[in-house]
Amino acid sequence: MLDLQITVDGDKIVIEGLDRLAVMIPTAIKRALTRIATGSHRESHALLSGPGGAGKEVRRDYVGFTKKSGEDVIFRSFEGAGGYPVPVRSGLLRDSLDFLFPGQSKTAGKALTFTAGPDEAVIYDSAEYARVIREGTGSSSKYGPRDYLTDGFEKFNTGARAVRIVEEEIGKEIPR
């Protein structure tokens, strides 16, 4: 069994222990990271596909005020708001979820640049409010955190699946 350490660091899933292997068998490690990123992305995407959305009946209205003007504003709470899996209203949060293969870079959203190093795969959400949903801050504070990135990876990694994938890909490189 490989000696891999998998940790969650903020909004990153870090798989450590691949450095030496990446030098010896780089294509196997890149294939493994690609499979892990693809599977984790699929599970995270499912956590952004909850019921609800625009056009659903308004559960309740409440009055608040804007910080700039102090005027009363009516806020609407939609059916399923705050649910998990995260309800789909416009689909932007779900559509902004993406991933990078090892060595890729991409600019998304408001000039956000995401980069995966040669031995990294990155799963990210470029929606402006993605962090608010994940951390349960700001307008999502009443619902609490809904960390679909970490939860998606953990669901994918059930039974140490990530390590098994790395071992499978290394096995393809080693002659029998």
N, C-alpha and C positions, 0 to 999 in steps of 0.2 A: 504494500500500500504506500502511496506517496505521502510525503510529509507536507501537505498543503494547509495553510491557515486561511480561513475565509472570515473576514470581518466586515462590518458595516461602519463606515466612517462618514458621518453626515449624510450626504446624498450619493455616496459612492459605495459600491460593493467591491471590496479589495480581495483578490486571491493572491496570496504570497507564497513563494516557494517554487516559482516557475523559472526564475532567472537562469539557473544552470542548465535546466532542460531546454529553455528557449534558445540557448547558444548551440546545444548539441543537435536538437531536432526542431528547428523553428517552424516548419510547416505543420507538424503535429500539434504544436501549442496554438498556432493560429487557427487551425481547424477546430480545436477544442474550445477556444475562446469564442469563436463564431457560433458554435452550437449552443454554448451556455448563454450568450447574449440573445440569440434568437429565441430560445426557450423562455428565458426570464422576461423578455419583452412580451411574448405571447401571454404569459400569466399576468403581467402588470396591465396589459391591455384589457384583459377580462375583468380586472378590478376597477376599470373605468367604464364599464358597460352595464351599470346598474339601472333599475327601472326609474322612471321619472322623466322629466324633460319639459321643454316648451310645449305649450298646448294642453298640458295637464291642468286640472282644476287647481285653483289657488287654495291652499289649505287655510291661510289666514293672512291678513294684512296687519301691519303694525306701523306706528308712526315714530319717526326718529327725526334727527335734524342733521343738516350738513355742517361740517366743521367750519367751512368758509363763510357761509351766509347766515347760519343759525336758523334758517327757515325750516319749517316742518316738511318732511318728505314721507311719502307712503312707501314702505318697503313690502315686497311680496315674498312670501315663503311658498315655494312650489312643492307639490307632492313629491315626497321622497327626499327633499333637501336634507343634507347631512347624512344620508344613508351610506352604507358600505356594502357592496361595491358602490363606488361613487356614481350617482345618477347622471344620465346623459341629458343635458339641456340643449346645447348647441353642437356638441361633438368636438369642440375646439381642443379641450384638454386631452381627449383620447387621440385626436388627429395629430397633436403636437408631440406625442410620445414617439421616440425613435431610438435608434441605436447605431453605433459605429463599429465597424470591424477593426481589427488591429491595423494601426498606421493611418487610419482615415481621419479627416477633419471636415467639419461642415459648419457653415454659418446659417443660423436659423433665427426666426423671430426678429426682435429689434437689435440686430447686429450682434447677437450672442454667437460666440464661436465655441464649438465643442471639438476636442481633439483626443484621439486615442493614441497612445504611444505604440511602439512596435509590438509590445507584448501586453497590450491592454485591449479590452472591449468596453465601450461606454454605452450605458442606457440613460437617456435623458428625456426631460419634458421641457420644451421651450415655451409653453404657454406662460404668459406673464403671471398668472395666479397659481401656477403649479405648486410652488413652495408653500403658499398659504394653505392649500388643501392638504398637502402632505404633513405639514407641521401643526395644522390646526390653529393657526394664528389669524389675526386680522378678522375679516368677515367670516372666517370659518372657526373662530375660537369657541363659539357655542356648540360646535359639533365635535371638537377634539381632532386629534391627528388621524389622518387616513393615508398612511404611508404605503401607497400602492407599489412603489418601486421596490422597497425592501420586502414587503409582503409577497410581491410577485416572485422575487428571487427565492425567498424562503420556500414558497410553494413549489417552485421548479426544483429546488435543491433537496426535496424530501428524500431521505435515505442516502444522503451524500452523493446525489446524482452528479454534481459538478466534478467531483473527484473521479467518479467512475468514467465520465466522458473523457477526462484528461488521460486516464489509464488506457481506455480504448484506443484513443488516437495515437498514443505512444506505442501501443501494441502493433498498430498498423505499420509503424516505421521499423520495428525490430524484426530482422529476418528470423524465421523459425527453423 
